[in-house]
Each structure stands twice: as structure tokens, then as C-alpha cells.
Amino acid sequence: MMSSFKDRIIRAAKLDVNLYEEVEADKTAMCQAMGIVVLSSVAAGIGTITRGGFVGIITGTLGAIVGWYIWAFLTYWIGTRLLPEPQTEADLGQLLRTIGFSSSPGLLRIFGIIPKLGWAISFAASIWMLIAMIIAVRQALDYNSTGRAVGVCAIGWVIQSLILFGITILVR
């Protein structure tokens, strides 16, 4: 059964394993996944508008889309080539969709704008997003081991951070 966009966002934030299986299989969910990445990025930008301004929202949103694709590609490659389990079978689209939905808790980062409390909400949302990402990766790569999904996410994060750092150096 096709779920509404709002329902899917809520289920993703609730860490509903079945939701991640659903969007893994639903090739039409790519626009929804990208929409969540954009909304989460804009929420983070608004949450930090006093520091980043309008330009921060634009660059943050574009950076998040690029980062989403890079992390999904790295996760796909690491998870299917370096650390697959015997039953692992996935394509890049499955990782893009599930990882996109794992950004759902990031919508709370809009509350980063609240003085003296916003940083805590943003930090909690980031941890929540990481947990959702691990679940998304475990489901998309058909892993039995959550530890393996943690490893794939950690390796991908380090490589992505190095790539984004390199891009930042080149742009300046």
C-alpha cells in the first residue's frame, strides 16, 4: 500500500524498519527521498540563519544534496563490494531512497533557531539521523548485522568527510 509522504516521514523518524524496506523497494519514492533531504537541509539552514544567513540556507541545501549522493554511493560501494554479507543485494537507487528517508529527523533542526536550546535540539536530531541511517543501510543492504551497518556508515562518513573537505579547499 502506498503511504502518504507525511506518513512516510513520520515512520522514518520513528525508525520503522518496515518503512525502510518499503522505500527500498519503491522506485517511485526517489523524489520523496530527495524532498526529505532538501527539507531537512533547509530546516538546518533556518536553524542556523543567525550564523549563516540566506546564503547558508542555499549552500547548505546544495551541499546536502551532493553529500547525500556521495554518501549513498560510498555506502553502496562499501556495503556491496568491501563488506557484503552473503545475502547482500542492492543497487544505488535503494541506498539513495533509504538514506534520503533517514534524514527525516533532521526536520527538527529548524528549532536550532531557539536561543540557548536550539543547539541541543540540533545535536539530538543529528544523532537521531545517524541511528536512522544505520537502520536504512542495514535494510537496504539486507544485513543481519547492525554492527556491519555501523561499520559501513563509519567508513563512508570518513571518506565523505575527506572528499567534502577537499572540495572546500579547492573552492576557496
N, C-alpha and C positions, 0 to 999 in steps of 0.2 A: 504494500500500500504506500502510495506517495504521500510523504509528510509535508506539511507546510514549512516554509523557510524558518519562520519564528519557532515552530515546534522543534525543528532540527537544531537550531542554535541552542535552545534550552536543553535538549537531550545531550548535545555535545558537551555543554558546560557541566551537566550532571555526570559526565564521564560514562554515559550509557554505551556499553560495549556493542550492543545491537545497532545503535546509530552508526558507529564507525564501520561495522560490517555492511550496513545498508548503503552508505555513501561510497564505500569501496566498490560495490557492485553497480551503483547507479551512475552511468557515464553522463547522464544529463545534469548531474549535480556539480559539474565543474564551475559553472557561473556562480552558483551559490557559494562554493568554497572560496572563489576569488572575492566575492562580495563580502564574506566574513573577514578575509584578510584586509580588505580595504577599510571596512567599518572599524575593525579593531585598531588599525593604524591611525585612522582619523581620530578615534577616541583617545588614543595615546597622545596624538598631537594636540588635541584640545586640552587634555590633562596637563600638558606642559607648555601651553600657549604663552604663559608669562615668561618662560625662558626661551622658547623657540620662535614664537610669533607665527604668523600665517605661513611664512616660508618654511618653517619647521613642519607644519602640517603637510604641505605639498611634498617636500623632500622625504619626510618620514613615510608618507604613503607610498611614494615611488620606491623608496628603499625597501619597504616591507614586501612589496610585490616581487621585487628582484630577489630579496632574501628568501622569500617563500619558495620560489622556483629553485634557487640554488640549493637550499636545504633539502627540498624534496628530491632533487636529482641526486645529491650526495647520499641521502638516506636510501634511495632506491639502489644506487650502485653499491654502497657498503653492505646493505642488507641482503642483496641478491647475489653479489659476487664474493665479498670478503667473509661475511658472517651468516650465510644462509643456514636454515635448518632443512632437513630432508624434504619437508612438505612445502617449503617456501616457493611461492609462485606469485609474482606481482609484476605490474607494469608501472611506468612513471605516472600515468593518469591516476591510478589508485592511490599512490602516495600524495600526489597534489591534492586530491579530494579529501583524504582523511586528515592530512596535515593542515589543510585550509580550515576544516571544521574544528581542529584543535585550538584554533585562535579565538574561539567563541568567548572564553573567559576574559579575553583582552578587551572586550567591550566595556568592562568595568573600569578600565584605565581612564575613562573620561572623568572619573571622580578624583583623578590626580590634581585637579584644579582646586580642590578643597584645601585651604591653608591648614598646615600642621597635621593633617590627617591623610592628605592625598598620596604622599609618598608610600605610606603603609598599605593603602588600597592598591596602588600600582604594583608594589612589590608582591603582595598576595596574589594579584591577578597573574603576574609573571610566573610564579611558582605553580599556580593552578594550570596555566597554559602548558608548562613543561610536563606536568603529570598527564594532561590530556594528549600531548604529543607522544609520550611514551605509549599510551594506550592505542593511539591511532597507528603508530608504527607497528606495534605488536599485532594488531588486527590486519593491517594491510599486508604485512609480510608473513602472515599465518604462523607466527611464532607461538610455541608453547611456553617459552621462557620470557618473563618480563625482564629479567636481567640482561638478556641478549638485546632486547629493545632499548634498554637504558644504555648499553654499550654502543649500539648503532647511533643513537641520538647524541651521545657524548662525542664520539669520533666526528660525526657530521658537524656538530656545533663548533668544534675546534677548527676544522678545515674551513667552514663557512666564515668564521671569525677572521681567520688569516686572509681569506680572499677579500672580504669586505674591508679589512684594514689596508690591504694592498691597493684596492680601488680608491680608498680615501686618500692614500699617499699620492697616487697618480693624479687625482683630480686637483689636489692643492697645488 
